[in-house]
Amino acid sequence: MVIFYRIVAMLGGLAMFLYGMRIMGDGLKSSSGGAMKTALAKVTNKPFLGFLLGTMVTCVIQSSTACIVLTVGLVGAGFLTFRQSIGIVLGANVGTAITAQVIRLMDLNSAEDSILYFFKADNLAPLALVIGICLIMFSKRGSHKNMGNIACGFGVLFMGLIYMSGAVSNFSDSLSGLLTSFENNYFLQFASGVGVTAIIQSSSAVVGIIQSIASSLGVTFDGIFAVIIGVNIGDCITTYIVSRIGATPEQKRTATVHVIYNIFAALLIIIVLFVLRMTGILNDELWSMSLNSGGVANVHGIFRLVPAVCLLPLSGVFARIAEKLIPEVPKEQEDIEVEEALQELDPRLITSPVLALSQVSHLIGHMSDIAAHNYDACVKQIYEFDPGRDNRINQREILLDRVIDQANQYIVSLSPYIKRDRDNRNSNFQIKALICFERIGDLAVNIKDDVADLREGGKELTDYAKAELKIAVDSIYDILDLTIRAYKENDNGLARRVEPLEEVIDDLIDDLNSRHVYRMMRNICDPVVGIRYQSILQNLEHISDQCSDLAIYIIELTDMDVIGNEHDYIHNLHHSNNADYQRSFRENYQKYFTLLENLPFTKEGVPRD
């Protein structure tokens, strides 16, 4: 039973590890992350700098596994591409060896006054959890709460690692014997190194065991080199398995590169040792020399550092192998179109603002379609719920965030080259349009979340609410279509038709709210469900508001008197006798309120005769 409990404890640690990775990833996705993404891209676009970053991070957090899992999380959150992550992965392999050397030199386990003692996982994990929970509970700013989620995810991830390691720590004696039981069989030495490291999940810990054996019993180079090669392979097994669970193709490729690199590194070491042995450079005296604790650490460091330096230029080859092993999942057509539009944001065009802004406008057109598609998908969750649809909704939301980040950066890079007032107005308009469409996407996701909360609580909207809501939903389809066409065609006439429809939608939402409150007061509808229903209505109204804002921005392109006087313009329009506005308002009002009156029940939920 003791073994059973230890296995359960180890699986519990794995669960914490995975959950921490999920929390951290969600927090990263929710944060704007523009500055962080730009900084990471600048470093990781050059494999050598990425290599140094991976080495440094691993030295600080003292775990190559954690460093690589963090990297996989950044890839999943869109902060890094697969190819940008390769340098970090290779650097993490070297960092773990340097950590062993630092620990050996500074006796980190006992030197509690050492600066590096602060960075031990045992200390970092609870500190991250404390910081994270304080930000979540006591901060009112959304950005701070996201930082809290990231910190908590980081802490839970490390606690999972600690818990897993603790679960197998009692097997240390038997594992120590296993590492030195096959002195004359290199293959079994290698296998024992792989197996023990896969169980303990830490190459540093296994090397530490070997160092303790070297200090007390003594080991020789030929009796331990194959074990250390196996340790390097075993170090990536747990990381590979954990990083593939629920991962995207790019995340799986990052984990796979770690394995591919370590296999190549092992083969390189074996070939070099064979050549040195055959040429006599590695003579019998060196081959059978005794190693103390420092010698073991040095061999481990050389086996990590030399292959990394030699194989770093082949990072592109590793990437291609991983891409062959894990092919890309077929992309949606809208994803392909956005990728192509993003590629058109050519830095070489920034000296020609007219051409560059035209490319941005094309990209925003695709963005408007994605926002509309996400609205449609979120609405379908109300009437035809499909758990699989949520995944696509989240993918579109990530795509929208990526578009606004890259487009904003591109427009900002144009600013020094914009000289004409017309181009300046156009660039300001595009920034506003980006914000509007991104906000529409966010509001659509809010509707999806409201539906998910209802279902998780085992509740559902009444047929009355669904029927009434359908009229509001259709009015948003209409105003979205009108606004997107006005943007794509730069049509001032279409833009002027948005505001009277938005005003009708405001009246419609108010009426639907009062109807639902009436039913809740008479216990016809569940109050808890009513709160979600009203939240959905509020999000619909805010989508309509965003359409109104964008329509005003389109009008401003040709009517400069509106610029800076938007509120006065709308107020005067609502209280004017403008024939076009009044006619459009009446037509829309009659359309939607007639549908409401023709429903087969009254506002009290009583069937009509």
VEXNUFI-640044 format. One line per 10 residues: for each residue x, y, z of C-alpha. Coordinates in nm, 3 decimals, always signed. Each point is the difference from the previous one (the first is absolute). Example, Ala and Ser with C-alpha at 12.3 -4.5 7.8 and 13.67 -1.06 7.14 Angstrom:
<rs>
+1.230:-0.450:+0.780  +0.137:+0.344:-0.066;
</rs>
This chain:
<rs>
+0.000:+0.000:+0.000  +0.291:+0.236:+0.067  +0.103:-0.023:-0.365  -0.360:+0.066:-0.105  -0.015:+0.316:+0.213  +0.329:+0.122:-0.142  -0.128:-0.055:-0.353  -0.316:+0.195:+0.085  +0.215:+0.276:+0.150  +0.212:+0.013:-0.314;
-0.312:+0.018:-0.220  -0.134:+0.275:+0.228  +0.321:+0.193:-0.057  -0.040:-0.052:-0.375  -0.357:+0.132:+0.023  +0.123:+0.312:+0.183  +0.273:+0.041:-0.261  -0.248:-0.015:-0.290  -0.253:+0.222:+0.175  +0.268:+0.259:+0.077;
+0.103:-0.002:-0.365  -0.362:+0.053:-0.105  -0.055:+0.290:+0.246  +0.324:+0.165:-0.105  -0.083:-0.041:-0.370  -0.349:+0.146:+0.045  +0.146:+0.294:+0.190  +0.253:+0.065:-0.275  -0.271:-0.013:-0.266  -0.220:+0.241:+0.195;
+0.278:+0.254:+0.043  +0.070:+0.244:-0.281  +0.360:-0.115:-0.003  +0.104:+0.227:-0.286  +0.321:+0.120:+0.160  +0.091:-0.344:+0.129  -0.068:-0.159:-0.338  +0.212:+0.260:-0.179  +0.288:-0.045:+0.245  -0.010:-0.378:-0.028;
-0.014:+0.019:-0.380  +0.307:+0.226:-0.012  +0.198:-0.248:+0.209  -0.125:-0.325:-0.146  +0.012:+0.099:-0.367  +0.374:-0.066:+0.034  +0.062:-0.361:+0.114  +0.317:+0.090:+0.190  -0.177:+0.266:+0.209  -0.286:-0.244:+0.061;
+0.263:-0.254:+0.107  +0.143:+0.246:+0.253  -0.350:+0.082:+0.128  -0.079:-0.369:+0.054  +0.332:-0.051:+0.178  -0.054:+0.300:+0.226  -0.363:-0.083:+0.089  +0.092:-0.360:+0.085  +0.286:+0.117:+0.219  -0.237:+0.233:+0.188;
-0.294:-0.238:+0.051  +0.231:-0.304:+0.028  -0.211:-0.230:-0.217  +0.032:-0.068:-0.372  -0.337:-0.176:+0.015  -0.171:+0.310:+0.138  +0.178:+0.225:-0.251  -0.111:-0.213:-0.295  -0.355:-0.033:+0.131  -0.013:+0.379:+0.043;
+0.122:+0.032:-0.359  -0.269:-0.240:-0.121  -0.254:+0.213:+0.187  +0.125:+0.317:-0.170  -0.029:-0.172:-0.337  -0.357:-0.102:+0.081  -0.086:+0.355:+0.109  +0.135:+0.141:-0.327  +0.293:+0.187:+0.156  +0.251:-0.218:-0.184;
-0.010:-0.193:-0.326  +0.124:-0.357:-0.013  +0.324:+0.097:-0.177  +0.067:+0.283:+0.246  -0.021:-0.250:+0.287  +0.276:-0.231:-0.129  +0.292:+0.212:+0.126  -0.155:+0.015:+0.348  -0.041:-0.381:+0.005  +0.365:-0.055:-0.091;
+0.111:+0.256:+0.258  -0.207:-0.167:+0.272  +0.201:-0.319:-0.049  +0.323:+0.187:+0.071  -0.150:+0.202:+0.284  -0.077:-0.309:+0.203  +0.369:-0.103:-0.010  +0.116:+0.347:+0.102  -0.248:-0.012:+0.286  +0.161:-0.322:+0.122;
+0.340:+0.170:-0.005  -0.130:+0.305:+0.191  -0.171:-0.220:+0.257  +0.318:-0.198:+0.046  +0.218:+0.309:+0.037  -0.232:+0.193:+0.231  -0.151:-0.293:+0.191  -0.344:+0.145:-0.072  -0.180:-0.247:+0.224  +0.165:+0.142:+0.310;
+0.083:+0.357:-0.098  -0.334:+0.154:+0.093  +0.152:+0.347:-0.008  +0.101:-0.049:-0.365  -0.183:+0.211:-0.258  -0.065:-0.313:-0.208  -0.175:-0.163:+0.295  -0.287:+0.241:-0.063  -0.053:-0.155:-0.346  -0.040:-0.358:+0.123;
-0.329:-0.148:-0.116  -0.096:-0.064:+0.365  +0.015:+0.377:+0.059  -0.119:+0.134:-0.335  -0.318:-0.210:-0.011  -0.163:+0.120:+0.324  +0.119:+0.356:-0.062  -0.162:-0.001:-0.346  -0.322:-0.137:+0.151  -0.008:+0.269:+0.270;
+0.061:+0.279:-0.251  -0.254:-0.148:-0.241  -0.283:-0.041:+0.250  +0.058:+0.352:+0.139  -0.030:+0.148:-0.351  -0.316:-0.201:-0.072  -0.175:+0.076:+0.328  +0.103:+0.357:+0.073  +0.054:+0.163:-0.339  -0.290:+0.143:-0.198;
+0.190:+0.046:-0.325  -0.045:-0.273:-0.259  +0.366:+0.011:-0.102  +0.108:-0.060:+0.360  -0.238:-0.295:+0.031  +0.149:-0.149:-0.317  +0.346:+0.038:+0.152  -0.135:-0.174:+0.310  -0.127:-0.291:-0.212  +0.340:-0.029:-0.168;
+0.179:+0.004:+0.338  -0.239:-0.258:+0.149  +0.041:-0.223:-0.305  +0.378:+0.030:+0.033  -0.019:-0.089:+0.370  -0.236:-0.297:-0.046  +0.220:-0.128:-0.284  +0.306:+0.004:+0.225  -0.189:-0.151:+0.292  -0.098:-0.285:-0.231;
+0.366:-0.055:-0.089  +0.097:+0.003:+0.369  -0.284:-0.237:+0.089  +0.094:-0.245:-0.277  +0.363:+0.004:+0.105  -0.096:-0.052:+0.365  -0.219:-0.297:-0.094  +0.298:-0.190:-0.144  +0.265:+0.124:+0.245  -0.041:-0.308:+0.220;
+0.122:-0.217:-0.286  +0.338:+0.175:+0.003  +0.199:-0.290:+0.153  -0.122:-0.260:-0.247  +0.042:+0.243:-0.290  +0.355:+0.079:+0.109  +0.088:-0.368:-0.016  -0.158:-0.029:-0.343  +0.222:+0.276:-0.138  +0.324:-0.186:+0.085;
-0.106:-0.362:-0.052  +0.108:-0.039:-0.363  +0.364:+0.105:-0.005  +0.096:-0.227:-0.291  -0.315:+0.041:-0.212  -0.023:+0.340:-0.169  -0.351:-0.058:-0.137  -0.141:-0.086:+0.345  +0.187:+0.298:+0.146  -0.171:+0.219:-0.256;
-0.341:-0.160:+0.068  +0.038:+0.047:+0.377  +0.081:+0.370:-0.051  -0.308:+0.044:-0.221  -0.230:-0.191:+0.235  +0.111:+0.158:+0.328  -0.014:+0.355:-0.142  -0.344:-0.064:-0.150  -0.122:-0.109:+0.346  +0.164:+0.277:+0.204;
-0.073:+0.265:-0.270  +0.317:+0.194:+0.067  +0.337:-0.050:-0.163  +0.160:+0.220:+0.267  -0.135:-0.230:+0.273  +0.131:-0.312:-0.175  +0.341:+0.158:-0.057  -0.007:+0.093:+0.367  -0.058:-0.366:+0.091  +0.294:-0.101:-0.221;
+0.214:+0.269:+0.165  -0.085:-0.133:+0.346  +0.094:-0.352:-0.114  +0.326:+0.137:-0.143  +0.079:+0.168:+0.332  -0.070:-0.306:+0.213  +0.079:-0.305:-0.217  +0.176:+0.146:-0.301  -0.086:-0.041:-0.370  +0.202:-0.021:-0.321;
-0.056:+0.178:-0.330  -0.067:-0.321:-0.195  -0.239:-0.112:+0.273  -0.211:+0.313:-0.004  +0.021:+0.182:-0.340  -0.282:-0.207:-0.157  -0.217:+0.066:+0.305  +0.047:+0.375:-0.045  -0.091:-0.025:-0.369  -0.313:-0.187:+0.108;
-0.073:+0.269:+0.259  -0.003:+0.261:-0.279  -0.253:-0.207:-0.197  -0.214:-0.082:+0.302  -0.014:+0.367:+0.091  -0.218:+0.074:-0.302  -0.246:-0.291:+0.031  -0.217:+0.147:+0.276  +0.012:+0.343:-0.161  -0.100:-0.150:-0.334;
-0.297:-0.191:+0.142  -0.128:+0.285:+0.217  +0.043:+0.265:-0.270  -0.202:-0.198:-0.254  -0.313:-0.041:+0.215  -0.273:+0.220:-0.150  +0.262:+0.191:-0.202  -0.019:+0.170:-0.337  +0.216:-0.129:-0.291  +0.253:+0.280:+0.061;
+0.027:-0.092:+0.369  +0.044:-0.368:-0.088  +0.277:+0.092:-0.244  +0.182:+0.198:+0.269  -0.011:-0.303:+0.232  +0.108:-0.227:-0.287  +0.300:+0.220:-0.085  +0.121:-0.054:+0.357  +0.002:-0.377:-0.060  +0.152:+0.026:-0.350;
+0.279:+0.225:+0.122  +0.088:-0.229:+0.292  +0.012:-0.303:-0.230  +0.234:+0.184:-0.238  +0.209:+0.119:+0.295  +0.028:-0.356:+0.134  +0.106:-0.133:-0.341  +0.257:+0.278:-0.035  +0.151:-0.081:+0.341  +0.014:-0.372:-0.079;
+0.166:+0.064:-0.339  +0.257:+0.241:+0.150  +0.083:-0.241:+0.283  +0.037:-0.285:-0.249  +0.236:+0.204:-0.221  +0.205:+0.119:+0.298  +0.023:-0.357:+0.131  +0.103:-0.145:-0.337  +0.263:+0.268:-0.061  +0.150:-0.049:+0.345;
-0.069:+0.356:+0.114  -0.230:-0.146:+0.263  +0.250:-0.259:+0.131  -0.058:-0.275:+0.257  +0.111:+0.225:+0.284  -0.253:+0.270:-0.086  -0.270:-0.255:-0.090  +0.024:-0.166:+0.341  +0.084:+0.304:+0.211  -0.179:+0.047:+0.331;
-0.246:+0.286:+0.031  -0.088:+0.191:+0.313  -0.312:+0.213:+0.044  +0.148:+0.288:-0.197  +0.114:-0.232:-0.277  -0.354:-0.134:-0.046  -0.134:+0.358:-0.020  +0.269:+0.086:-0.256  -0.078:-0.300:-0.221  -0.369:+0.083:+0.017;
+0.074:+0.364:-0.089  +0.221:-0.094:-0.297  -0.262:-0.247:-0.127  -0.256:+0.280:+0.014  +0.203:+0.298:-0.123  +0.204:-0.142:-0.290  -0.294:-0.154:-0.193  -0.207:+0.316:+0.052  +0.271:+0.223:-0.148  +0.059:-0.241:-0.290;
-0.366:-0.063:-0.077  -0.137:+0.355:+0.045  +0.059:+0.078:-0.373  -0.220:-0.302:-0.081  -0.305:+0.141:+0.181  -0.170:+0.045:-0.339  +0.052:-0.369:-0.076  -0.157:-0.097:+0.334  -0.295:+0.227:-0.081  -0.057:-0.168:-0.337;
+0.017:-0.347:+0.154  -0.256:+0.098:+0.265  -0.225:+0.152:-0.267  +0.017:-0.324:-0.199  -0.079:-0.210:+0.307  -0.286:+0.226:+0.109  -0.176:+0.147:-0.305  -0.206:+0.313:+0.032  -0.370:-0.046:+0.064  -0.192:+0.123:-0.308;
-0.078:+0.367:+0.051  -0.336:+0.166:-0.042  -0.027:+0.213:-0.313  -0.044:+0.317:+0.205  +0.324:-0.080:+0.188  +0.186:-0.040:-0.329  -0.136:+0.331:-0.129  +0.103:+0.182:+0.318  +0.350:-0.154:-0.011  +0.037:+0.121:-0.359;
-0.126:+0.348:+0.097  +0.245:+0.014:+0.291  +0.284:-0.089:-0.237  -0.100:+0.300:-0.211  +0.096:+0.236:+0.285  +0.339:+0.040:-0.165  +0.246:+0.215:+0.202  +0.146:+0.120:-0.330  -0.325:+0.182:-0.077  +0.012:+0.229:+0.304;
+0.173:+0.270:-0.204  -0.312:+0.003:-0.220  -0.282:+0.063:+0.249  -0.279:-0.016:-0.258  +0.096:-0.352:-0.108  +0.068:-0.112:+0.357  -0.334:+0.129:+0.131  -0.174:-0.173:-0.290  +0.147:-0.332:+0.120  -0.120:+0.070:+0.354;
-0.348:+0.079:-0.130  -0.006:-0.334:-0.182  +0.099:-0.178:+0.323  -0.271:+0.180:+0.201  -0.254:-0.120:-0.254  +0.094:-0.359:+0.082  -0.010:+0.087:+0.369  -0.358:+0.126:-0.036  -0.102:-0.335:-0.154  +0.160:-0.195:+0.285;
-0.182:+0.214:+0.258  -0.330:-0.058:-0.184  +0.064:-0.375:-0.026  +0.074:-0.016:+0.371  -0.322:+0.185:+0.078  -0.191:-0.252:-0.212  +0.173:-0.294:+0.174  -0.071:+0.140:+0.347  -0.368:+0.054:-0.085  -0.025:-0.359:-0.122;
+0.113:-0.113:+0.344  -0.327:+0.144:+0.136  -0.224:-0.198:-0.235  +0.213:-0.293:-0.121  +0.266:-0.058:+0.265  +0.309:-0.185:-0.121  +0.295:-0.047:+0.244  +0.241:-0.025:-0.293  -0.103:+0.343:-0.128  +0.154:+0.170:+0.306;
+0.348:-0.103:-0.114  -0.041:+0.173:-0.336  -0.141:+0.309:+0.170  +0.310:+0.019:+0.222  +0.227:-0.048:-0.302  -0.167:+0.291:-0.178  +0.036:+0.215:+0.311  +0.376:-0.073:+0.011  +0.019:+0.083:-0.372  -0.177:+0.333:+0.059;
+0.246:+0.087:+0.278  +0.290:-0.086:-0.227  -0.135:+0.215:-0.283  -0.050:+0.306:+0.219  +0.347:-0.036:+0.154  +0.180:-0.026:-0.335  -0.214:+0.258:-0.177  +0.045:+0.253:+0.283  +0.376:-0.050:+0.000  +0.008:+0.042:-0.378;
-0.205:+0.321:+0.010  +0.224:+0.142:+0.276  +0.308:-0.080:-0.211  -0.157:+0.203:-0.282  -0.050:+0.317:+0.206  +0.344:+0.158:-0.070  -0.066:-0.026:-0.375  -0.354:+0.143:+0.000  +0.011:+0.363:-0.120  -0.345:+0.064:-0.150;
-0.305:+0.076:+0.217  -0.206:-0.243:-0.204  +0.235:-0.289:+0.076  +0.012:+0.099:+0.366  -0.381:-0.005:+0.020  -0.005:-0.336:-0.173  +0.252:-0.154:+0.242  -0.198:+0.131:+0.299  -0.318:-0.142:-0.152  +0.160:-0.341:-0.045;
+0.113:-0.013:+0.363  -0.357:+0.081:+0.107  -0.140:-0.264:-0.238  +0.238:-0.261:+0.141  -0.119:+0.078:+0.352  -0.367:-0.020:-0.102  +0.027:-0.338:-0.170  +0.217:-0.142:+0.278  -0.257:+0.120:+0.255  -0.282:-0.159:-0.201;
+0.192:-0.328:+0.012  +0.041:+0.032:+0.379  -0.372:+0.071:+0.048  -0.091:-0.304:-0.208  +0.221:-0.217:+0.223  -0.176:+0.148:+0.303  -0.328:-0.136:-0.138  +0.160:-0.342:-0.039  +0.120:+0.017:+0.361  -0.349:+0.091:+0.122;
-0.142:-0.304:-0.180  +0.275:-0.221:+0.147  -0.077:+0.127:+0.353  -0.367:-0.084:-0.046  +0.075:-0.352:-0.118  +0.252:-0.062:+0.277  -0.272:+0.095:+0.249  -0.243:-0.240:-0.167  -0.223:+0.287:-0.110  -0.135:+0.121:-0.333;
-0.187:+0.296:-0.139  -0.377:-0.040:-0.017  -0.171:-0.028:-0.338  -0.139:+0.351:+0.060  +0.348:+0.144:+0.049  +0.143:-0.186:-0.298  -0.276:+0.116:-0.233  +0.034:+0.364:+0.105  +0.378:-0.017:+0.000  -0.005:-0.129:-0.359;
-0.142:+0.335:-0.116  +0.282:+0.192:+0.170  +0.257:-0.247:-0.135  -0.127:+0.049:-0.356  +0.013:+0.378:+0.037  +0.371:-0.032:+0.090  +0.059:-0.216:-0.307  -0.150:+0.282:-0.206  +0.199:+0.283:+0.158  +0.324:-0.201:-0.020;
-0.058:-0.071:-0.368  -0.078:+0.367:-0.067  +0.308:+0.120:+0.190  +0.240:-0.248:-0.160  -0.125:+0.084:-0.349  +0.034:+0.372:+0.079  +0.361:-0.059:+0.108  +0.102:-0.222:-0.292  -0.164:+0.221:-0.263  +0.088:+0.325:+0.182;
-0.364:+0.090:-0.060  -0.117:+0.312:+0.183  -0.362:-0.070:-0.087  +0.005:-0.346:+0.160  +0.177:+0.144:+0.305  -0.281:+0.256:+0.049  -0.256:-0.283:+0.013  +0.171:-0.154:+0.305  -0.097:+0.260:+0.261  -0.381:-0.017:-0.043;
+0.020:-0.381:+0.023  +0.219:+0.026:+0.312  -0.262:+0.227:+0.160  -0.273:-0.254:-0.075  +0.214:-0.278:+0.151  +0.038:+0.207:+0.319  -0.381:+0.028:+0.025  -0.038:-0.371:-0.077  +0.248:-0.105:+0.268  -0.174:+0.223:+0.255;
-0.335:-0.156:-0.084  +0.137:-0.356:+0.021  +0.158:+0.078:+0.337  -0.326:+0.132:+0.141  -0.187:-0.306:-0.129  +0.246:-0.236:+0.167  -0.007:+0.191:+0.329  -0.380:-0.021:-0.012  +0.018:-0.381:-0.034  +0.262:-0.033:+0.273;
-0.214:+0.203:+0.241  -0.281:-0.250:-0.058  +0.227:-0.309:+0.029  -0.059:-0.091:-0.363  +0.375:+0.017:-0.065  +0.288:-0.101:+0.227  +0.178:+0.309:+0.147  +0.344:-0.164:-0.039  -0.073:-0.071:-0.365  -0.133:+0.354:-0.026;
+0.335:+0.146:+0.101  +0.173:-0.187:-0.284  -0.277:+0.095:-0.241  +0.046:+0.366:+0.084  +0.377:-0.037:-0.036  -0.050:-0.141:-0.352  -0.230:+0.292:-0.085  +0.260:+0.244:+0.134  +0.272:-0.154:-0.217  -0.228:+0.021:-0.304;
-0.062:+0.368:+0.071  +0.374:+0.064:+0.036  +0.066:-0.168:-0.337  -0.256:+0.239:-0.147  +0.180:+0.291:+0.169  +0.331:-0.105:-0.156  -0.165:-0.008:-0.342  -0.133:+0.351:+0.061  +0.347:+0.122:+0.099  +0.159:-0.148:-0.311;
-0.268:+0.147:-0.225  +0.073:+0.347:+0.147  +0.372:-0.053:-0.068  -0.080:-0.086:-0.363  -0.210:+0.317:-0.033  +0.289:+0.204:+0.145  +0.221:-0.099:-0.294  -0.207:+0.224:-0.227  -0.161:+0.236:+0.252  +0.272:+0.159:+0.210;
-0.253:+0.209:+0.193  -0.096:-0.315:+0.190  +0.356:-0.061:+0.125  +0.017:+0.082:+0.371  -0.375:+0.071:+0.010  -0.131:-0.355:-0.017  -0.237:+0.030:+0.299  -0.149:+0.325:-0.124  -0.041:-0.150:-0.347  -0.193:-0.299:+0.135;
-0.209:+0.213:+0.239  -0.095:+0.242:-0.277  -0.078:-0.287:-0.235  -0.235:-0.162:+0.250  -0.186:+0.328:+0.058  -0.002:+0.124:-0.358  -0.260:-0.027:-0.272  +0.247:-0.164:-0.237  -0.230:-0.180:-0.243  +0.237:-0.287:-0.080;
+0.070:-0.065:+0.367  -0.367:+0.012:+0.100  -0.107:-0.225:-0.286  +0.268:-0.259:+0.075  -0.085:+0.007:+0.371  -0.372:-0.058:-0.067  +0.067:-0.285:-0.244  +0.229:-0.181:+0.243  -0.227:+0.066:+0.296  -0.299:-0.142:-0.182;
+0.198:-0.303:-0.118  +0.125:-0.117:+0.340  -0.285:+0.108:+0.224  -0.251:-0.160:-0.237  +0.192:-0.326:+0.036  -0.018:+0.044:+0.377  -0.374:+0.062:-0.006  -0.057:-0.303:-0.223  +0.159:-0.245:+0.242  -0.249:-0.274:+0.103;
-0.004:+0.123:+0.362  -0.037:+0.325:+0.191  +0.271:+0.160:+0.212  -0.153:-0.182:+0.297  +0.066:-0.333:-0.172  -0.369:-0.057:-0.069  -0.077:-0.166:-0.337  -0.184:+0.230:-0.238  -0.348:-0.097:-0.116;
</rs>
